[in-house]
Amino acid sequence: MSVFRFKQFAIRQDQTPMKVGTDGVLLGAWVELKGSERRILDVGTGTGVIALMLAQRAPQAMILGVDVAEVEEACANAEASPWSDRVRFVRQPVQQLEEEPFDLIVSNPPFFVEALQCPDAGRTTARHAVELPFEELRDAVVRLMSEQGRFAVVLPIVEAERFVALCDGKLQLIHATEVRTTPRHAAKRLLMEFCKAGQGSDACRRDSLMIGTGEHETYTDEYRRLTGDFYLKF
């Protein structure tokens, strides 16, 4: 059995084509929680790792994870966690989801928009924007997010720029964090937080995060602080 263990919960990941990865853990740890969130939606939940991270961080919130793929593994992970009463998962395209508005929506979405598709169907769905084009993700977020709600997402730099352009007039970027693996590498990912257009200030807060120092298996203090409540190694 393939199991990824965190400090307070574990993720079974035998069935999913996409295992626990840095992107999802970064998003689950990075997104700001104000303490007023009562309803949180995780789009493309997979194993449920982000949903369970948010359950750990937001004890006041009910959390729903949706995915176009089977969610049996995510359900089992939630049932085995300390927060089974506050987390549920449904197999449902977010484009068809009908729910009351959410205070926070998060997504680690499919993102290889124009890249060649790989032969494994599961990985193709997870890694390519086939089942969830960016335009449809944007529209679902606008429809399902409360007026004062927020949307957090992680994408590669090029796809992030494209997504921001698509959101013009509908969602407003309010926080962006460039993620670099080491000082020698350019930024590979962008963590982004949006509100509905017109709900935020004109200025977007921009900062950066370095994961490693450049030495083998040595992580920066900022990365340790960000993920320290989750990773066993920290």
C-alpha positions in Angstrom: 0.0 0.0 0.0 1.3 3.4 -1.0 0.8 5.8 2.0 2.2 9.3 2.5 2.3 10.2 6.2 1.9 13.7 7.6 2.1 14.6 11.2 -1.7 14.4 11.9 -3.0 12.3 9.0 -2.0 9.9 6.3 -2.8 9.8 2.6 -3.5 6.5 0.9 -2.7 6.9 -2.8 -2.8 3.5 -4.5 -5.6 4.3 -6.9 -4.8 7.9 -7.9 -2.5 8.5 -10.9 -1.2 11.7 -9.3 0.5 11.2 -5.9 1.0 13.7 -3.1 3.3 16.4 -4.5 4.9 19.7 -3.6 2.4 21.8 -5.4 -0.6 20.6 -3.4 1.2 20.7 -0.1 2.4 24.3 -0.8 -1.1 25.4 -1.6 -2.7 23.8 1.4 -0.1 25.4 3.7 0.2 28.8 1.9 -3.4 29.9 1.5 -4.4 32.5 4.1 -7.1 31.5 6.5 -8.8 34.3 8.3 -10.7 32.2 10.9 -14.1 33.3 9.4 -14.3 30.6 6.8 -17.3 28.3 7.3 -17.4 26.6 3.9 -14.4 25.6 1.8 -14.3 23.9 -1.6 -11.4 21.9 -3.0 -11.7 21.6 -6.8 -9.9 18.5 -8.3 -9.3 17.0 -4.9 -7.6 13.8 -5.9 -6.5 12.0 -2.7 -8.0 14.8 -0.6 -4.7 16.0 0.7 -5.4 19.7 0.4 -8.9 19.3 1.9 -7.4 17.5 4.9 -4.7 20.1 5.3 -7.3 22.8 5.4 -9.4 20.7 7.9 -6.4 20.7 10.1 -5.9 24.5 9.8 -9.6 25.6 9.9 -11.4 23.7 12.7 -14.4 26.0 12.2 -15.0 25.0 8.5 -16.9 22.4 6.6 -14.9 21.2 3.6 -16.1 19.7 0.3 -13.8 18.1 -2.2 -15.0 17.5 -5.8 -13.3 15.6 -8.6 -14.3 14.1 -12.0 -12.4 10.9 -11.0 -13.4 8.4 -8.3 -13.2 9.8 -4.8 -13.3 6.5 -2.9 -9.7 6.9 -1.8 -10.2 10.5 -0.7 -13.3 9.4 1.3 -11.2 6.7 3.0 -8.5 9.2 3.8 -11.0 11.5 5.4 -12.6 8.7 7.4 -9.2 7.8 8.8 -8.4 11.4 9.7 -9.4 13.3 12.9 -11.8 15.4 10.8 -14.1 12.9 9.2 -17.2 14.8 10.5 -16.2 18.0 8.7 -14.9 16.7 5.3 -16.8 15.1 2.5 -16.0 14.2 -1.1 -18.2 13.8 -4.2 -17.5 12.7 -7.7 -18.8 15.7 -9.6 -17.5 18.1 -12.3 -17.3 21.5 -10.7 -19.0 22.9 -13.7 -22.2 21.1 -12.7 -21.9 21.6 -8.9 -24.8 23.2 -7.2 -24.0 24.4 -3.7 -24.4 27.3 -1.4 -21.6 29.9 -1.8 -18.1 29.1 -0.4 -15.9 31.4 1.7 -12.8 29.9 0.2 -12.2 27.8 -2.9 -8.8 26.1 -3.6 -7.5 24.2 -6.6 -4.4 22.5 -7.8 -5.8 22.1 -11.3 -4.8 20.3 -14.5 -2.4 22.7 -16.2 -0.6 21.5 -19.3 -2.7 23.4 -21.8 -0.8 22.8 -25.0 1.7 20.1 -24.1 1.6 16.6 -25.6 -0.7 14.3 -23.7 0.9 11.3 -22.1 -0.4 7.7 -22.9 -1.8 7.1 -19.3 -5.4 8.3 -19.3 -5.4 9.0 -15.6 -2.3 11.2 -15.7 -3.6 12.9 -18.8 -6.8 14.0 -17.0 -4.8 15.1 -13.9 -2.0 16.9 -15.7 -3.8 18.4 -18.8 -6.6 20.9 -18.9 -8.9 18.5 -20.6 -11.8 18.0 -18.2 -11.4 21.4 -16.7 -10.4 24.2 -19.1 -9.2 27.4 -17.4 -12.2 29.3 -18.6 -14.6 26.8 -17.0 -12.6 26.8 -13.8 -12.8 30.6 -13.7 -16.6 30.6 -14.3 -17.2 27.9 -11.7 -15.2 29.9 -9.1 -17.1 33.1 -9.8 -20.5 31.2 -9.6 -19.7 29.3 -6.4 -17.7 31.9 -4.4 -19.4 34.2 -1.9 -19.2 38.0 -2.5 -16.3 38.3 0.0 -14.9 34.9 -0.8 -11.4 34.1 -2.0 -9.9 31.6 -4.5 -6.4 30.2 -4.2 -4.6 28.2 -7.0 -1.2 27.0 -7.9 0.1 26.9 -11.5 3.3 26.9 -13.5 4.5 30.4 -14.4 3.4 30.4 -18.0 0.0 28.9 -17.3 -0.4 31.3 -14.4 0.0 34.3 -16.7 -2.6 32.9 -19.0 -5.0 32.2 -16.2 -4.6 35.7 -14.8 -5.4 37.2 -18.3 -8.5 35.0 -18.5 -9.7 36.3 -15.2 -9.6 40.0 -16.2 -12.9 41.6 -15.2 -14.1 38.6 -13.3 -11.5 37.7 -10.7 -8.9 40.1 -9.2 -5.4 38.9 -8.2 -4.6 40.1 -4.7 -1.6 37.9 -3.7 1.0 36.1 -5.7 4.0 34.2 -4.5 6.7 33.0 -6.9 8.1 29.6 -5.9 11.7 28.7 -6.6 13.3 25.3 -5.8 16.8 26.7 -5.2 18.6 30.0 -5.6 20.1 28.8 -8.9 16.7 28.1 -10.5 14.1 30.5 -11.9 10.6 30.5 -10.5 8.7 27.4 -11.6 5.3 27.9 -9.8 3.0 30.7 -8.8 0.7 30.6 -5.8 -2.2 33.0 -6.4 -5.1 34.3 -4.4 -8.0 36.0 -6.0 -11.2 37.8 -5.0 -14.1 38.8 -7.1 -13.4 41.7 -9.4 -13.8 45.0 -7.6 -13.7 43.5 -4.1 -10.0 44.0 -3.5 -7.5 46.9 -3.4 -5.8 47.9 -6.6 -2.4 46.7 -5.5 -1.5 43.0 -5.6 0.8 41.8 -2.9 3.8 40.0 -4.4 6.5 38.0 -2.7 8.6 34.8 -3.2 9.3 31.5 -1.6 12.5 29.5 -1.8 12.2 25.8 -1.1 15.8 24.6 -0.9 19.1 26.3 -0.1 20.9 24.6 -3.0 22.6 22.1 -0.8 21.5 18.4 -1.0 18.3 17.8 1.0 18.6 21.1 2.8 15.5 23.3 3.0 15.1 27.0 3.8 13.8 28.2 7.1 10.8 29.8 5.4 9.8 26.6 3.7 10.2 24.7 7.0 8.0 27.3 8.8 5.4 27.1 6.0 5.1 23.3 6.0 6.3 22.5 9.5 2.8 21.6 10.8 2.5 18.9 8.2 5.8 17.2 7.0 7.2 14.6 9.4 10.7 15.6 8.4 10.2 19.1 9.9 
